[in-house]
């Protein structure tokens, strides 16, 4: 797999958490960070979609009247 390299600076506590997770799960720290980024993106997308759906449900009738 080819990819772009990034430098991420962690606090000592964050570093310890990442190291412990990698050891516990038998995965590389890189894999754990990449998974965390993917999950973050998916969660943000899901949150955005829920907020849009809620706004449409709540304000849709008013917006239809203004159209």
N, C-alpha and C positions, 0 to 999 in steps of 0.2 A: 504494500500500500504506500503510495506516495502522498505526501501532504505538506502543508506549510508548517514551519517551526514557529513556535511562540515562546516567549519567556513569561512565566507566571511566577510572581513572587508571593510566597506564603509566609505567614507568621510561623514562629516555632510551634505553636499549638496546632495550627492547621497542618503543618508538616508532619507532626507526630500522628495526627488523626489519619492522614493519607497513608503514611507508612504502615500504621497498624491495620488499616483496612486492606491494603495490598497483601500484607503478610497473612492475615486471617482468611482472605478470599483466594489466595494463591493466584493473584492477577498482578499485572504491572500497575504501577502508579499512573502511567500514561493511559491505560485502559480505563481506569476508574475515573480519571479527569474527563476523558472524552465521553464516557457514559453520562457523567454528571451534566456536561454541557448539552448533550442531546436531550436529556430529561428536562432540563431547565427550559429549553426551547419548546418542547412539546407541552409542558405545563403552562407556559406563557401563552402559547397559541390557544390552548383549551380555555384558559381564563378569558382571553380576548373574545373568543367565540361565545362564551357564556354571557359576558357583559353586553355584547351586541344583541344577543337574543333577548336578554332581559330588557334592554332599552327599547327594542322594537315592540315587545309585548306590552310594556308600560306606556310608551309614548306613541306607539303606532296609530291609534285612533285619532289622537290630536294632530299628528302630522298628516294623516289622510285628509282631515278637514281643512288644513291649510293649503293642501296641494291644489 
